[in-house]
Amino acid sequence: MFSIVIPTWNNLAHLQLVLRSIREHSREAHQIIVHVNDGRDGTREWVRAQGIAHTASDDNIGICYAMNEAAMLARHEHLVYMNDDMYCLPGWDTALQRRAAAMPSDLYLLSGTMVEPRDSGNPCVVVGPYGDGVDNFREADLLRDAPRLVRADWYGATWPPTLVARRWWFRVGGYSTELSPGMSSDNDFAMKLWHAGCRHFIGVGDSLVYHFQQKSTGKVVKNDGRRQFLDKWGLTQSSFDRFYLRRGQPLAADRLPEPEDSPALRRALFKSRLRKRFG
């Protein structure tokens, strides 16, 4: 079973929906842990009344601190990070479990595949207009159409819903708090796993979650995550995605190959050095 960690920030209606979808569409009775940021909309009282394991902060402390704090309550060997504006489709957990069981070790980062109402140009996402909020959510249509939304597995998993072994979450230090409130924290976590020897970053095409794209990031002062990633790792985030994680490419083998020495990669590394030095 999974310990599913969900940070939330005054988004009670969506939180209630994602928790209902987990309970209705999961094979296992997974542990659910919520971190309540602020909670002035009644979230804290609601999770307490429901008996849901949770941590809380009076203010919004961002994804990094929220995830790290809530993960301390995890009981199971696998952590799943999920956004509060998601809806899990039937079979989402069994597909992740099946892929995890096939891995040669527990050093991997798996992701479900998001279905989103708007095309953002993301090659890893399935586009399906089933609503952008609780009020206009076409739940019955989504459940009817789910079998045809399944896609092939893909390289480059970093973003939620992500599955990682709990021991590896803590071994590499979870989400880096210097990236608070959290821009680029998922890529940074992937890079930490990469340096720990991980070469399995797999998006599971039949583990589907609907993502409403109800971003909270517009309400916060963002950190310059891309710049921080470059300064920390000496490589642009986009180059890491393209040459190391091969994000969005069809899965050819479970293990990612090492980056190929090529003129394109050498140019990317040279440009990264210039940007790090001169801005």
Salt bridges, closest charged atoms under 4 A:
GLU24 OE1 - ARG20 NH1 3.13
GLU28 OE2 - ARG27 NE 3.50
ASP38 OD2 - ARG40 NE 2.80
ASP58 OD1 - ARG44 NH2 3.41
GLU77 OE2 - ARG166 NH2 3.09
ASP85 OD2 - HIS211 NE2 3.21
ASP93 OD2 - HIS30 NE2 2.88
ASP106 OD2 - ARG167 NE 2.60
GLU116 OE2 - HIS211 ND1 2.67
ASP132 OD2 - ARG118 NH1 3.75
GLU139 OE1 - ARG20 NH2 3.01
ASP141 OD2 - ARG138 NE 2.95
ASP141 OD1 - ARG144 NH1 3.18
ASP145 OD1 - ARG144 NE 2.77
ASP145 OD2 - ARG148 NH2 3.48
ASP153 OD2 - ARG99 NH2 2.49
GLU178 OE2 - LYS232 NZ 3.00
ASP188 OD1 - LYS232 NZ 2.89
ASP206 OD2 - ARG98 NH2 2.58
ASP231 OD1 - ARG227 NH2 2.99
ASP241 OD2 - ARG247 NH1 3.12
ASP254 OD1 - ARG99 NH1 2.59
GLU258 OE2 - ARG199 NE 2.74
GLU260 OE2 - ARG246 NH2 3.99
ASP261 OD1 - ARG266 NH1 2.85
